Amino acid sequence: MNIRRPRLPRTRAGRQRLVQAAMGVCVLALLPATWLFVSTADRLGTTADAPRTEVAVVFGAGLWDGEPSPYLAHRLDAAAKLYDEGRVKVVLVTGDNSRKDYDEPDAMRAYLIRHGVPDARIVSDYAGFDTWDSCVRAKKIFGVDEAVLISQGFHIRRAVALCEAAGVRSYGVGVDAKHDATWYYGGAREILAAGKAALDAVFEPDPTFLGPREPGVRRALAASTAG
């Protein structure tokens, strides 16, 4: 079977058009990532900078043998710190529980309890299958209007941009992470994920699962006031 190799333009003008087309594709590919950087420039900081806000949202980042992965543990540590310092009153943990043998929210809850966050101050979202789903559900299902979002630096800009698009006024805390293979993979993945984020922000699709409103955040806030 003979496979014909693509021919490069023979003329100088043809080669120039090819280069211009390639540059145009690159620019279009980077536009969503540029949007993320520009739109979130003043909405990011550390735990020390985080404003006092009623709710913190922690996004799932995988489990290892049923326990939070190191990346997820760092996110939860930041949430526990914010709660301990009185900067947030309630922690909403959002992650994947699409099958019986994989339960991110419950693993996140157990970790936070071990690190000093009362069970009554933790609310679980079991249908946070991706960042957009988590943001939309935080707003429409749990009634969150403002939140501190917690994730790694390579993901936090996308989280803030999408939650803002979903109607949640957001401040992002990007926690430290070891620059290992996972970190580099996450950074590279974000370039592609930025495109989907831009489409989600424009078209605002329904999440995978919406369901009825849940009073968990409201009740947790009421309990924190009563306590």
KAZI-V218700 format. One record per residue. N is the residue number from 1. RES is the residue in one letter. OMEGA is omega in whole degrees, 0 to 359 (none if undefined). Layout:
[[N;RES;OMEGA] [N;RES;OMEGA]]
This chain:
[[1;M;181] [2;N;178] [3;I;182] [4;R;178] [5;R;180] [6;P;180] [7;R;173] [8;L;178] [9;P;182] [10;R;183] [11;T;179] [12;R;179] [13;A;179] [14;G;179] [15;R;178] [16;Q;179] [17;R;179] [18;L;179] [19;V;179] [20;Q;179] [21;A;179] [22;A;178] [23;M;178] [24;G;178] [25;V;179] [26;C;180] [27;V;180] [28;L;180] [29;A;183] [30;L;181] [31;L;179] [32;P;179] [33;A;177] [34;T;177] [35;W;180] [36;L;182] [37;F;184] [38;V;187] [39;S;183] [40;T;189] [41;A;184] [42;D;184] [43;R;184] [44;L;176] [45;G;180] [46;T;177] [47;T;180] [48;A;182] [49;D;189] [50;A;178] [51;P;176] [52;R;185] [53;T;184] [54;E;189] [55;V;168] [56;A;178] [57;V;178] [58;V;181] [59;F;179] [60;G;180] [61;A;174] [62;G;178] [63;L;172] [64;W;182] [65;D;176] [66;G;180] [67;E;179] [68;P;175] [69;S;178] [70;P;179] [71;Y;179] [72;L;179] [73;A;178] [74;H;178] [75;R;181] [76;L;176] [77;D;179] [78;A;179] [79;A;178] [80;A;179] [81;K;179] [82;L;179] [83;Y;181] [84;D;181] [85;E;178] [86;G;180] [87;R;174] [88;V;181] [89;K;185] [90;V;177] [91;V;175] [92;L;179] [93;V;185] [94;T;183] [95;G;188] [96;D;171] [97;N;185] [98;S;176] [99;R;188] [100;K;185] [101;D;180] [102;Y;187] [103;D;179] [104;E;185] [105;P;180] [106;D;176] [107;A;178] [108;M;178] [109;R;181] [110;A;179] [111;Y;180] [112;L;179] [113;I;178] [114;R;182] [115;H;166] [116;G;178] [117;V;181] [118;P;180] [119;D;182] [120;A;181] [121;R;181] [122;I;178] [123;V;185] [124;S;171] [125;D;186] [126;Y;182] [127;A;175] [128;G;188] [129;F;171] [130;D;187] [131;T;180] [132;W;178] [133;D;181] [134;S;181] [135;C;181] [136;V;181] [137;R;176] [138;A;181] [139;K;191] [140;K;183] [141;I;185] [142;F;174] [143;G;180] [144;V;178] [145;D;182] [146;E;183] [147;A;166] [148;V;180] [149;L;183] [150;I;177] [151;S;174] [152;Q;183] [153;G;183] [154;F;184] [155;H;192] [156;I;179] [157;R;179] [158;R;179] [159;A;180] [160;V;181] [161;A;182] [162;L;178] [163;C;175] [164;E;179] [165;A;180] [166;A;177] [167;G;179] [168;V;176] [169;R;194] [170;S;171] [171;Y;186] [172;G;173] [173;V;177] [174;G;184] [175;V;180] [176;D;177] [177;A;176] [178;K;181] [179;H;179] [180;D;182] [181;A;179] [182;T;180] [183;W;181] [184;Y;177] [185;Y;180] [186;G;179] [187;G;179] [188;A;180] [189;R;182] [190;E;179] [191;I;178] [192;L;182] [193;A;179] [194;A;178] [195;G;177] [196;K;179] [197;A;179] [198;A;178] [199;L;178] [200;D;182] [201;A;182] [202;V;188] [203;F;177] [204;E;180] [205;P;174] [206;D;177] [207;P;180] [208;T;178] [209;F;179] [210;L;177] [211;G;183] [212;P;175] [213;R;181] [214;E;185] [215;P;187] [216;G;181] [217;V;180] [218;R;180] [219;R;179] [220;A;178] [221;L;178] [222;A;179] [223;A;180] [224;S;179] [225;T;180] [226;A;181] [227;G;none]]
